[in-house]
Every structure is written in structure tokens, then in C-alpha cells.
Amino acid sequence: MTPEEACLYLGISPDDEDLDIDRIERNYKTKLSIYDPRRFNPDTPEYGEARRMRRNIEEAYTYLTEAYEELYGTESEEYVPQNTHTLLKITAITTTIAALCLAGFIWLAYPAADDGKPAQITEAVYSQNYEKLLREVERLRAATEAPRTQVPPANIPPTDYADLVEQVMPSMVMIQTDAGSAGSGFFVSDQGDILTNWHVIRGAGRITVTPQNGMQTIALVKDYDRTKDVALLKVNTSKASPFLRISAALPRQGEAVMAIGNPRGYEGTVSNGIISAFRENNTIIQFTAPISQGSSGGALINLKGEVVGMPTKLRTDGQNLNFAIAPAVLAQFFDGAKRKPAKSLTNGSAGGYEKYGLKLVRSDESYEMYLETGNIDYDPESSIASFVSVWLPTERTNAKMKRDPNFHAVRGKNFGPCMLVYIADMSEGTYIHLRTVNLYTDGTTARDYVRPERECKWEKPSRGSRADELLQEVRRQLRL
């Protein structure tokens, strides 16, 4: 039993300056008479509650008298302390507000009866006593609790990101390939492991990494995942490289973050923003920190300096619509790839069809899409270009094509490359898909489909679609 509970059971205030052993004795006897079980019918709940309260009152009396005698002795008549209200403050080492409220509720729920009649609960009495109890609770809290220091909420954006930038910047790198692409990456171990986007290195035969010390080095590839758009590179380092840790938790919506990368080749660019939303079953994070082409593969950092995402794409038809790969996806990929041997790209681990005149344009969960760079015809006067694209289906797409009744797939054969013939108006940015030839892996033809003239209409590709990326690559090849 706590001092506060004992006070409530005997109807005593801890700050009562008139408190003495006689006062405790009088209140004890009064409460015993109020909760005399003989006043209640033995078959009623009030009878059992009165017996329980009587035991608590007796315990409270014993507690307070022993505490009083321990402090002032038994000869209370000859010595009355000057500040007797400190008795309970000394014995009350801690305040248990929950226990106080519980004891007070029991006390109030069965108020004393007048004229020897059984106690009855009335709304007016309950309300009056309840308000009194609340005031007592607040007074006790103010008297016994120490002042609390105001703690600012976590992850409030600082007025200055300089310390955070200084902490994480040494782990960032710039990535360039012989395929003409450039992007960002960051060390994820002290052994020279670097995480980046797969699309940053696709189609490349040689990857150059430039860390913050400016010393360029050739990177090898440990592993990659086209569908998740992640890759793990490896560079040889003479000493342990500074690295970033991947957050074990998803960031919170609205949390402050900082994006670091190399947009448009501007090395070590920093921008700040917040987490906007979560997409695709929390595997993609939407955020507001500005990024541009070249930011891909960089790091999205929280205020603890942890990686909470890898910027991978953006939409230019809106404002601050930027997207990053979630930390759980990055961590899972890294855990599976870090022990694999590093290999050179010359073995075709990232495309490998350059020698056939094919340029990798896009790789996603459905296809690897190539442009036949040696077979592009262009008329400058009309701005009309014709070209061939080669698509390689993934296993999932292959299975789907086998179920498609339009293909009439031969049992036991797998689909291989499909060749698509296009014409495009490069001035208007429109195209017509003229013909598709699907081959089996053994080189035989599965389907040769020529679009009827009535279906040959100029189309405008949607931004970020396969056709849009294909036209952009044709434009680069023609130097338009």
C-alpha cells in the first residue's frame, strides 16, 4: 500500500497540518463504522465490498500509525512537530497515480449512508466526489512530480545539414560507363562494395567509379537484379572505404530526408525534402527532395545518416514526384550478393550484345529491349526514321506468351527474340509499329505479324514507356 492510498482509505489529506496520531485514530474509527458489513444485506454486493474496504482501512491505519511512530515516537502528547504535514511527503517516495485513482474510485462508488441506511450510489454524490478526487490527484501530482524537460520531437529538419553532409559524403561515388551512361552510387561496406541502379550500368562493357578523393578506378560486377533495378559493384581499395548503413526500418511518412548524387554530372549534389508516400507494397518510396538524370543509384539519407532509399526514377509531368527503392529491398539484395565473386562486364553479364550491333535501351520485368544501331534509316527532309528493335522476353513473359492463343506455341519450345519494325516522325515524336516477328529459341519463326493498313496510325508514346525510351535512343544515335 502506498502513502496516498492509505490517506484516501482514512479520508486524510497528505498536506494536512493538523495531522497527529489522534486524528489518524478518529478517522480510522469513523471509516470502520461507515463500512460496517452488518449494515448491509449479506446477499448483496455491497456486503462483500464493505468487508473488503474494512480490511483496507485496517491496513491503512496500521501503515500510517507505524510510519508516524517511526518518525516521532509514541509520546505524541508531549511533542507535536511543527511541520507535521511533511510526514507523508517523507514516506511517499513515489507517487502512483493509477493506484490513487483506483482506490479513490472504490471509495467514491460506495459513499457513507446517513441514519444507519445502506449506502446508495447517486449521480449527484458521485459527480461531486469525483471532481474532488480529480482536484486531489492534480494537487498530488504537482506536489510530488519533478518538472519535466521539454523534449523536441525526433527527426525535425535541422536548420543546417552541414554536419550530416560532412558525415555521409565520403561514401558517395560517381559512376560512368563506356555506353555513355552516368549515375551515382555509394559504398555499402568497407571492402569496396558499391550499390547502384542496374539501369545505370546496363549495356556497358566498362564501368569507371570516381570516389570523393577523385581517384578513378575500374569496377567489377558482383550481382544485379533487373526487375528490382539494383546492382552491386566492387572496386579494389588500398584501405577501408567509408560506407553507409542501410536502415533496418521503413522511414515514416513526412520524415525529413536528404538526397545525394550526381544529377547531370554535377558531383556530390545535395537536396532535401520529405517522405511523401509509399508505393508498390512499400517497395518504392515517393519523396520530394529534387533529383535529376544522374541522381539514379545515389542515396536517400535520414537524419541519422542511414540509407532509407535509392533514388531510381522521377516524373517530369508533375512537381517533386521522385521515387526510390525501399531499404528492405536494398538490404535483401545486398545480403545475397555481397559474397558472390566480382566479374568483368566483358563476359556479357550486363547486356553483352554490343558486338552484334545491338544497344540495350531498357530492361524490366518483362523484356530486355535493344535497338539495332547499324540499321537505322533517316530522311532529314521529312524527319522520318525507320529502325528495328529486338526484344528478349523474361521467363515470366515467356510463360505468358505460351498461354496466348494468338501465338499457337509449339509444345516443348520456348520463345526467343522478337523483332519489331518501326517508323517514326522524329520532329513530332510519334511512331507507327509496322511489323513483329516472334522467333523460337531454335531460330524458327513462331509468328510473323504485319499490321493492317487500317491499324497503322501515328501514336504519341507515353512518358517513360518502352516506345518513349526507344525513340529517345534513336534520337541519340542520329544526334538530333
N, C-alpha and C positions, 0 to 999 in steps of 0.2 A: 504494500500500500504506500502511495506517495503522500507527502505532507498536504498537497492540495486536496486529494481525495478524503483524507482524514478530516480536513476542515469542512468540506461540504457535508459529510455524514453527520457532523456535530453542529452544523449551522454557524460556523465561526469564520470570520474573515482573517486572512493571514496578516493583515496590517492593523488589526485591532489593538490599539494602545492600552486598552483596559484588560487585556488578556492576562489571566492568572490561573492558578490551579483550581481555585474555587469556581471560576467562570466555566472552566472545562467540565467540572463536576456537575454544575447546574444544567448545562446544555446536554450533557450525557443523559441525565435522568429525564429531562423533558422529551428527548428523542425516543427513549425507551418506552415512555408512556404513549407516545403517538403511534409507534409501531408495535403495540402490544397485540400479539396474534389472537388473544382472547376476544378482541373487539370485532373479529371477522369470522364469518362462517367457514368452518374447516373445508367445505366442499368448493370454495371459491378460489380463483387465482390470487385474490388479494391476501388470503390467509398465508399462502406459500411465500408471497413476496414480502409480507411483514416479517416472517421468520428469517428470511434471507437478509433483509435490511437490519434486523436486530443483531444478527451476527456481525455485520459490517460495522454497526455503531459501536459494538463492544470492542471490536478490533481497533477502530479509530480512537476510542477512549484510551485503550492500553498504549497505543502508539504515541499519542500526544502527552500523556502523563509521564511516560518513560523518558521522552525527549525533554520535557520540562525539568524533571528531576535530575537528569544528567547534566543540564546546563546550570541550574540554580539550586539544586539540593531539595530536600523535602521540607525545610523550615521556611516556607513561603510567607508565613505571617510576619516574620522578623525582618525579611529582606524583600523588598519589591524593586526589581530592576527598573532603571529609568527608561529604557527603550525596549520594553518587553515585546513590541511589535516585531523586533528583529528575530524573535525565536524561530518563527517558521522560515524566515529568509535564510537563516543559518542552516537549518535542517533540510531545506528544499534545494538540493544540489542541482537537480534538473527539473524542468517543467514538462510534464506530459499532458499536453493539451487534449489529445484524443481521450485519455483516461478521464480527464476532468470533465469533458463533455458527456461521456458515457455515464459517469457517476451522477452528474447533475441531472441528466435526463431521467434516470431511475428515481431520483429524489423528487423531481417535479411531477412525475407521472402518478405518484401516489401521495398527494398532499394530505396534511393533517385534517382530521374531522373535528367538528365542534360538537359540544354537548354529548359526547360519547357515541355519535353516529358513525357508521362506517365511512371511510374516505371515498369520495366520488370525484372523478375527473371531469372538470368543466372547462369549456373552451376559454372562458374569461380568466380563470385562475391559471390555466396552463400558459396562456399567452403572456400574462403579467410576469409569471415566474421565469418563463423562457427569456424574455427580454432582460430580466435581471441577471440571469445566468450569462447571457452574451456580454453584458457590460462587465461582469466579473472576469470572464475569460479574457477580454481585451485588456483589462487592467492588469491581470496577472502576466499576460504576455509582455506588456510594455515594461513591467517592473522586473522581469526576470530574464528576458532575451537580450542578448548583446546586439548593438546596432549592426546591421548588415551592410557590407560594402557592395556598392552597385557594380555588377559585372557586365561589361558590354557584351552583346550577342556575338557569337563566333562568325567568322567569315564576312564581316563588314568590310567593304573595299577600303583599303588604306588610301590616304591622300597621296602617297608616293610609293611606286612599285620598285624603286631603285634597288632596295636590298634583295627583293625576290628575283629580279632580273640578274643581279650580280651572282646570285646563288645558282641559278639554273643555266645561264647562257653558256658556260664552258662545256656543257653536254650536248650542244646543238651542232649539227653539221649541214653542209650544203652538198647536194648530190647532182652530178651531171653525167650524161651518158653520150655514147657515140651516135645514138639515134636522134640526138637533138633535144631530148627532154631534160628538164631540170626540176629539182624539187628540194625537199627538206628531209631531215631525219634526225634521230637523237640516239646517243649511246644508252643502252639499257643494261649494260654490265661493264665491269672494269676490265674485261678481256677483249674489248673492241667490237662487241656485238652492237649492231645498229638496226633499229626498227624504222621502216618507211612504208609507203604505199607501193603495192605491186604495180600500179599503173605508172609510177614514176620511172620504173626500170624496164617496163615491157618493151620488147623489140630491140633491146640493147645487146651489144656484144662486149661492151667495156663500160665499167662504172667507175667514176672518179669521185672520191669523197674528200671534202675540204673541211676539216675541223676549225675551231676558233683560232688555233695557232697558225693557220694559213698553210700548213704543210700538206700538200695534196698526196693522196695515196690511192692505189687501185683496190677496189673492194671485190670480194668474192661473195657468192650467194650460198647461204645455209639452207634456206627453205622459203617458200612463198605459197600463198593461197589466193588464187584468182578471184574466187567468189567473195571472200572477205576483204579483198584488196589490201593485203598486208604482205610484207616481205622482211626477211631477216638477213642482213648483210654482215660481213666480217672483214675487219681490217687489222693488220698487224700493228701493234703499238709497242714502243720501247718501254713504256711504263704504264701503270694502271690508269685507265681513262676515267674521267669523272662521268658519272652516269645518273640517270633519273630513275626513280622508283615508280612503278605503276600502282595507282591507288587500288586498294582492295575493295572499295565501295563505289557505287554509282554516285555521282555528285547530286546535290539537291537542286530542284528547280528554283531558279533565282539566285543560285550561288555565284559569287564573283569568280571569274576565270581570266586567264591571260593566254593569248596565242602567240607562239614564237615560231618563226620560219623565215623563208627567203622569197617573199612574193615578188614576182617579176625580176628575180635575180638580186634583189636588194637584201644582202645578207643580214641575218640577225635582227629582223624587224619584229617589234613587239606591239601588240594591240590588246586592249582589254574589253571585257564585256561580261555577260552573264549567261547562265544556262537557261535556254528558252523552253525546251521541251524534250521529250524522249520519243523516238520513233522505232518502228520495226521490232517490237518486243524488247525494247531497251537496248538494242544492239547499236543503234545510231543515236547520237546526241545532237540536238539542234542548239546553236549558240549564236551570240550576237557580235563577238569580237571580230572585227573586219579581217578578211583574208582575201587573197587573190591567187591567180595561177602561179605556182611555185611554192605556195604555202603547204601543198599536199605533202604528207609524211612528217610534218612538224609536230609540235607538242602543244596540247591544251593543258594548262597548268592551273591547279588550285592554289589557294593562298598558303598552303603548307609546302608547296614546291613539288607536289606529286602530279603525275600524268593522269588526267581524268579523260583523255580522249586524244585521237589523232585526226586533225583536220584532213578531210578527204575530198570534199566537193562543196560547191556553192551554187546558188541560183541567182542569176543576174536580172531576172524579171521581177524581183522584189527587193526589199531592203533588209539587210542583216539576216538573210536566210542561208546560214552556213551550217555544215554538218561534219561530225567527227565520229570515228569508230569508238565504241564504248570501251572502258578499261578492261572489263571482263573478257572481251573478245581478244584484246591485245595480250593480256596475261596468259590466256589459254593457248594462243598461238605460240607465244614465246617459250612457254614451258615445254611444248612439244618439239620446237625447232632448235633450241639452244645447244643440244648435244649432237646435232647432225653435222657431218663434215662439210666444210666450206668448199665450193666448187666454182670453177671459172664459167662464165657465160658462154664460152665458145663451144660448149658441148650441146648447145641448144636448150638450156634449161629455162631460158626466158625468150621464147619465140623460136629462133633457130631457122627461120625460113627466108632470111635475108638473101642467102645465096641463090634462091630461086626467083629473086626479083619481087618478093612479097614483103610488104611493110605492115607490121602489126599495128592496127589502129585502135582496137578495143578488145578487151577480154572481160566477160562477165559470166554469170552462172549458166548462160545458155549457149554462147558461142565465143570462139576466138575469131575476130573479123580482121581480114587482111586486105590491103589494096595492091593490085598488080601494077607496080610503079612503071614498068617498062612498056605498058600497053595503054597509055592514056593519049587519046587524040583530042586536039583542041583547035577550034576555029576562032581566032581573035575578033573577026568582024561580027560574028553572030554571038560570040561568048558561049558557044555550045561546046561541051566536052562529052566524050564517051569514054567509059572505063569499065573494068571488070573487078569485082570484089570476090574474094574467096573466104567462105565461112566454114569453120570446123565445129561441128556440134559437140557439146559435152555429153557425158554418159546419160544424164537425165533427159536431155533433149533427144538423144538417140532413141531412148525407150519410148518417149512420147511420139516421135515420128513413126515408130513401128506400129503404134496403135491408130495412126491417122489413116482412114480409108482412102485418102487421095493418093497415097504412096504405093499401095499394094506391095508392101515389102516382102521379099523372098525369105522364107523361113531359114534361119541359121545365118543370115547375112547382116552385117552392121553397116550403117550409113557412114560415109566418109565425107570428103569435101563437097560443098555445094558452091557453084559458080553463079554469080548474079551479074547481069549486064545492065548498065545504066546509061542514060544520057542526062545531062544537067545543064541548066542555064545558069552560068556562074555569075552573071550580072544580077539576076533576080533571086538566086539562091533556091531555085526549085529543081525538081528532078522527075524522071519517069523511070520506073522499074520495068524493063522490057522483057527479060527472059531469066529463067532459073533452071540450071541443070544440076540434079542431085546424083551423086555417084555413091556406089558401094565402096567399101574399103579395098576390094579387089580391083577397082578401076572400072567396073562395068556400070552402065547407066541405070539408075533407079527411076528417074523421071526427067523429062525434058519439057518444060512448060513455057510456052510463048504466050504472052498476054494478048488477048484480042484487042484490035484497034479501039473498040469502044471503051475499053478499060484503061487505055493509055492517056491519062490526064496528068497535067503538071501538078505536083504536090509540093507543099512547103513543109519541110521536116520540123518536128517539134524540137525545142531546145534540149540538148543533151541526149537525143535519141541516137540510135546507131546510124541512121541516114545522115543526121546532122554532123556527127563526128567524121563520117566518111567524106562528106562534101568539104569539110574543113581541111582534111588531109589532102584531098585533090587540089584544093586551093594552094596549100603549101608546096605541093610538088610542082605546080605550074607557076609558082612565085607570083601569084596575083595579089 
